[in-house]
Amino acid sequence: MGNMKKNIAVTVKNLHIYYRGLTKTSIRSTWSKKTKKIELFKALKGVSFEIEEGKILGIIGKNGSGKSTMLRAIAGIFSPDKGSINLHGNSISLLSIGVGFNKKLTGRENIYLSGMLLGFSEEQIKEKEKDIIEFADIGDFINKPVKTYSSGMHSKLAFAITAILETDIMLIDEVLSVGDKKFKQKSYNKMKELISDEHRTVIIVSHSLGTIKELCDEVLWLNDGKVVEIGKPAEIIKKYDEFMSK
Amino acid sequence: MKKFIQNIKKYYKYAIRSAKAELKSEVAGSYLNWLWWIIEPLCFMLIYAFVFGYVFHNRQQYFITFIFIGVTIWGFFNRMIKGSVKLIINNRDLVSKVYIPKYILLLSKSFTYLFKLGISLIIVFILMIFQGVPFTWHIILIFPIILVLYVLSFGIGMILMHFGVTFNDLSNIVTIGLRMVFYLSGIFYNIRTRLGGTLGFFLLRGNPVAFLLDEVRKCLIEGSMISIQGVLFWFVVGIILCLIGIHTIHKNENSYAKVI
């Protein structure tokens, strides 16, 4: 007994996310369409689940089923319209979508700014600065404004920042298709290393069922904003496969 | 309000760093570098001095200093208001990828504007010495006036920032509005002596830029007492606008990422 007490890292309760309300308007459009209905799109309709610390959860579902919306909600970019998300005090980052850069500033300056937004202090970032630059492997461009970067360099730096500045919970959207072949391999290895840390909780969204099966402890199947089933990867993926080929 | 203070504590270092980086990047690419921060307001001052001093025969005492104070105060207000309208849309990249309290964006921007305001004020003092404007203790009264100007423009900025996300015409309207305020604030003329009667009376009471600018000139050039009542009144208005702005942003900020 004793040490069997589970630490919960993420608790999602009855999560609802709607897209509505704030729609773009202009004077012209309010004149031309006087009775415009506000469309309400329900992306998530009451999702609940829990993840234990150190576990890896995969999320599968067809396009538009609410996977990315849920990740962004867990990351705190949206707030729930109903329900709640509790991270139990853990720090969190969205890997692979990367961080927001200020394109006018240099890569080096952006490392600091995005690191601070992820909740790290300037000193902590300074310690990791060298590792990040080395991992990103973009040469002298680190001292040039981000707007001069190629899209590959952009994502390499973004990945390096989130991968080296490790947070307790990592959210990974669509398993990395970042950079050239060499970097892809490197980032895949890095991701595996991050995931295998027994204290790190990971949520992966992917269409690649092979990866999900290989990496995850548990799989959550979303359809039309609702949970169809949560369970062992092999089982769920089999059912999902059948459902999709219908 | 508690959340606002917590957020400021948590993110002010970010805001400062981001402001510094922004200032650095602004000058990194240009030949004359940071000299632009001095050249730009000086050139505006020379233009206004030529047009209104020479062409329109304005006989204001210490005219150069008089105009430069106008350019300085207006420059800050104009930047704050203009900068806030498209602030969230311009930071689309950031807002859609990581959580940041949205007024931190405005705070960071405002630091860069305050820095430029500071440079401009130093030039004002140099011009005062140059033109032999008598210095009195009233000079220190500039600080409370700048504070009120800051609070007021921060409040207006937050509200504009919110509506700028969803209301496409806002930047056009704001541009026109600012132009109107520009001419009605006495930047290159003295409202008290030029516009007597009801118009001057209402401008100095209804237009905070005109009022605060006039008060700055009182304490710097005329060495006379400012209207404490008036300054306090606009301070309270500024605080109320800030509260409305903070409330609006707290209520809506998580939806911005869905719209832009």
Contacts between the chains, C-beta under 8 A, distances in Angstrom:
chain1	res1	chain2	res2	distance
A	19	B	258	5.3
A	21	B	255	6.2
A	22	B	165	6.9
A	22	B	166	5.1
A	22	B	252	6.7
A	22	B	255	4.7
A	22	B	256	7.3
A	22	B	258	7.0
A	22	B	259	4.8
A	23	B	166	6.9
A	23	B	259	7.1
A	24	B	166	5.7
A	24	B	167	8.0
A	24	B	168	6.1
A	24	B	259	6.5
A	25	B	166	6.0
A	25	B	167	5.9
A	25	B	168	6.9
A	26	B	167	7.2
A	26	B	168	4.0
A	26	B	169	5.1
A	27	B	169	5.0
A	28	B	169	8.0
A	72	B	257	7.3
A	75	B	98	7.5
A	75	B	99	7.0
A	76	B	99	3.9
A	77	B	95	8.0
A	77	B	96	6.9
A	77	B	97	7.2
A	77	B	98	7.0
A	77	B	99	5.6
A	77	B	254	7.3
A	77	B	257	5.0
A	78	B	254	5.1
A	78	B	255	7.4
A	78	B	257	6.1
A	78	B	258	6.6
A	79	B	254	3.8
A	94	B	97	6.7
A	94	B	98	7.3
A	97	B	97	6.0
A	98	B	97	6.6
A	99	B	97	5.8
A	99	B	98	5.8
A	100	B	91	7.4
A	100	B	93	4.4
A	100	B	94	3.2
A	100	B	95	7.0
A	100	B	96	7.0
A	100	B	97	4.1
A	100	B	98	5.5
A	101	B	93	6.0
A	101	B	94	7.6
A	102	B	18	7.2
A	102	B	21	7.4
A	102	B	22	7.6
A	102	B	91	7.7
A	102	B	93	7.7
A	102	B	94	6.9
A	103	B	93	7.1
A	104	B	22	7.1
A	104	B	25	4.8
A	105	B	21	4.9
A	105	B	22	7.2
A	105	B	25	5.3
A	106	B	21	7.9
A	106	B	25	7.4
A	109	B	21	4.4
A	109	B	24	7.9
A	109	B	25	7.8
A	112	B	17	6.2
A	113	B	14	6.7
A	113	B	17	6.4
A	113	B	18	5.6
A	113	B	21	7.0
A	114	B	98	7.2
A	116	B	13	6.7
A	116	B	14	4.5
A	116	B	17	6.8
A	117	B	14	6.5
A	117	B	94	7.8
A	117	B	98	5.0
A	117	B	99	7.8
A	117	B	100	5.8
A	118	B	98	7.2
A	122	B	13	6.9
A	122	B	17	7.3
A	145	B	25	6.6
